[in-house]
Amino acid sequence: MNKTIFAALAAISMAVSGPALAASKKETSCMHQAAVQQARLDRVKERQVPAAVKAKATWPESFNTAIPLVTPWVYEMKMRDVKKNDLAAAWKEMCLAQ
């Protein structure tokens, strides 16, 4: 995985992860961040991502705080990289490491 992606994931993960989360709760939290990648693949405009993701959300409101942090990072990537990389797995790995 490219160093820029890894660094961005690390920074975002630290911003939204709390040390008080239990392991199972943390794992659940880490899995939800891939919704932004799906929005990009669905060709949702960047400014409409928060509303589009929240409309389909099946998670607690507190998980929505990551959307504004993850969105610019995903939308700066070339579409071929968004399609090719499993951002959900990368995000989950980084998130759980925190």
BALOBA-1460 file (C-alpha; in Angstrom, 3 decimals):
// residues 98
<rec num="1" residu="m" x="0.000" y="0.000" z="0.000"/>
<rec num="2" residu="n" x="1.344" y="3.400" z="-0.835"/>
<rec num="3" residu="k" x="2.815" y="5.489" z="2.002"/>
<rec num="4" residu="t" x="0.421" y="8.388" z="1.480"/>
<rec num="5" residu="i" x="-2.596" y="6.133" z="1.909"/>
<rec num="6" residu="f" x="-1.060" y="4.544" z="4.989"/>
<rec num="7" residu="a" x="-0.247" y="7.934" z="6.568"/>
<rec num="8" residu="a" x="-3.702" y="9.306" z="5.851"/>
<rec num="9" residu="l" x="-5.366" y="6.245" z="7.327"/>
<rec num="10" residu="a" x="-3.218" y="6.503" z="10.430"/>
<rec num="11" residu="a" x="-4.098" y="10.162" z="10.963"/>
<rec num="12" residu="i" x="-7.811" y="9.626" z="10.409"/>
<rec num="13" residu="s" x="-7.833" y="6.549" z="12.592"/>
<rec num="14" residu="m" x="-6.264" y="8.416" z="15.485"/>
<rec num="15" residu="a" x="-8.757" y="11.240" z="15.103"/>
<rec num="16" residu="v" x="-11.836" y="9.051" z="15.345"/>
<rec num="17" residu="s" x="-10.692" y="6.187" z="17.570"/>
<rec num="18" residu="g" x="-11.108" y="6.439" z="21.288"/>
<rec num="19" residu="p" x="-8.989" y="4.418" z="23.691"/>
<rec num="20" residu="a" x="-12.028" y="3.620" z="25.796"/>
<rec num="21" residu="l" x="-13.695" y="1.552" z="23.055"/>
<rec num="22" residu="a" x="-14.051" y="-2.140" z="23.808"/>
<rec num="23" residu="a" x="-12.560" y="-4.506" z="21.210"/>
<rec num="24" residu="s" x="-15.872" y="-5.599" z="19.683"/>
<rec num="25" residu="k" x="-17.269" y="-2.075" z="19.670"/>
<rec num="26" residu="k" x="-14.039" y="-0.805" z="18.150"/>
<rec num="27" residu="e" x="-14.123" y="-3.438" z="15.416"/>
<rec num="28" residu="t" x="-17.709" y="-2.495" z="14.584"/>
<rec num="29" residu="s" x="-16.741" y="1.174" z="14.472"/>
<rec num="30" residu="c" x="-13.784" y="0.503" z="12.192"/>
<rec num="31" residu="m" x="-15.894" y="-1.376" z="9.658"/>
<rec num="32" residu="h" x="-18.219" y="1.541" z="8.894"/>
<rec num="33" residu="q" x="-15.652" y="3.901" z="7.408"/>
<rec num="34" residu="a" x="-15.725" y="2.274" z="3.952"/>
<rec num="35" residu="a" x="-19.045" y="3.957" z="3.159"/>
<rec num="36" residu="v" x="-17.186" y="6.939" z="1.693"/>
<rec num="37" residu="q" x="-15.348" y="4.687" z="-0.771"/>
<rec num="38" residu="q" x="-18.686" y="3.248" z="-1.872"/>
<rec num="39" residu="a" x="-20.090" y="6.750" z="-2.328"/>
<rec num="40" residu="r" x="-17.144" y="7.578" z="-4.591"/>
<rec num="41" residu="l" x="-17.680" y="4.388" z="-6.587"/>
<rec num="42" residu="d" x="-21.363" y="5.315" z="-6.882"/>
<rec num="43" residu="r" x="-20.234" y="8.685" z="-8.318"/>
<rec num="44" residu="v" x="-21.741" y="10.766" z="-5.504"/>
<rec num="45" residu="k" x="-20.380" y="14.320" z="-5.688"/>
<rec num="46" residu="e" x="-17.917" y="15.088" z="-2.911"/>
<rec num="47" residu="r" x="-20.018" y="17.837" z="-1.347"/>
<rec num="48" residu="q" x="-23.007" y="15.464" z="-1.195"/>
<rec num="49" residu="v" x="-21.142" y="12.598" z="0.493"/>
<rec num="50" residu="p" x="-22.070" y="13.385" z="4.119"/>
<rec num="51" residu="a" x="-25.784" y="13.463" z="3.339"/>
<rec num="52" residu="a" x="-25.629" y="10.408" z="1.059"/>
<rec num="53" residu="v" x="-23.674" y="8.324" z="3.555"/>
<rec num="54" residu="k" x="-25.805" y="9.372" z="6.524"/>
<rec num="55" residu="a" x="-28.982" y="8.563" z="4.579"/>
<rec num="56" residu="k" x="-27.834" y="4.937" z="4.181"/>
<rec num="57" residu="a" x="-26.231" y="4.682" z="7.619"/>
<rec num="58" residu="t" x="-27.038" y="1.703" z="9.785"/>
<rec num="59" residu="w" x="-24.718" y="2.778" z="12.581"/>
<rec num="60" residu="p" x="-24.978" y="5.154" z="15.543"/>
<rec num="61" residu="e" x="-24.766" y="8.889" z="14.883"/>
<rec num="62" residu="s" x="-21.379" y="9.090" z="16.625"/>
<rec num="63" residu="f" x="-19.738" y="7.171" z="13.741"/>
<rec num="64" residu="n" x="-20.639" y="9.982" z="11.329"/>
<rec num="65" residu="t" x="-17.809" y="12.143" z="12.681"/>
<rec num="66" residu="a" x="-15.326" y="10.308" z="10.445"/>
<rec num="67" residu="i" x="-17.138" y="11.151" z="7.219"/>
<rec num="68" residu="p" x="-15.707" y="14.686" z="6.815"/>
<rec num="69" residu="l" x="-12.232" y="13.346" z="7.649"/>
<rec num="70" residu="v" x="-12.288" y="10.434" z="5.216"/>
<rec num="71" residu="t" x="-14.099" y="12.092" z="2.293"/>
<rec num="72" residu="p" x="-11.356" y="14.461" z="1.037"/>
<rec num="73" residu="w" x="-8.769" y="11.697" z="1.250"/>
<rec num="74" residu="v" x="-10.893" y="9.292" z="-0.823"/>
<rec num="75" residu="y" x="-11.855" y="11.959" z="-3.365"/>
<rec num="76" residu="e" x="-8.229" y="13.039" z="-3.873"/>
<rec num="77" residu="m" x="-7.359" y="9.518" z="-5.023"/>
<rec num="78" residu="k" x="-7.536" y="8.588" z="-8.667"/>
<rec num="79" residu="m" x="-10.654" y="6.539" z="-9.409"/>
<rec num="80" residu="r" x="-8.523" y="3.578" z="-10.533"/>
<rec num="81" residu="d" x="-6.934" y="3.530" z="-7.060"/>
<rec num="82" residu="v" x="-10.324" y="3.725" z="-5.367"/>
<rec num="83" residu="k" x="-11.483" y="0.776" z="-7.465"/>
<rec num="84" residu="k" x="-8.270" y="-1.224" z="-7.098"/>
<rec num="85" residu="n" x="-7.578" y="-0.839" z="-3.361"/>
<rec num="86" residu="d" x="-9.625" y="-2.379" z="-0.587"/>
<rec num="87" residu="l" x="-9.879" y="0.778" z="1.475"/>
<rec num="88" residu="a" x="-12.247" y="-0.921" z="3.916"/>
<rec num="89" residu="a" x="-9.618" y="-3.524" z="4.821"/>
<rec num="90" residu="a" x="-6.876" y="-0.912" z="5.014"/>
<rec num="91" residu="w" x="-9.015" y="1.351" z="7.169"/>
<rec num="92" residu="k" x="-10.035" y="-1.508" z="9.463"/>
<rec num="93" residu="e" x="-6.408" y="-2.618" z="9.906"/>
<rec num="94" residu="m" x="-5.248" y="0.900" z="10.803"/>
<rec num="95" residu="c" x="-8.254" y="1.594" z="12.994"/>
<rec num="96" residu="l" x="-7.868" y="-1.613" z="15.005"/>
<rec num="97" residu="a" x="-4.161" y="-0.913" z="15.474"/>
<rec num="98" residu="q" x="-5.009" y="2.229" z="17.457"/>
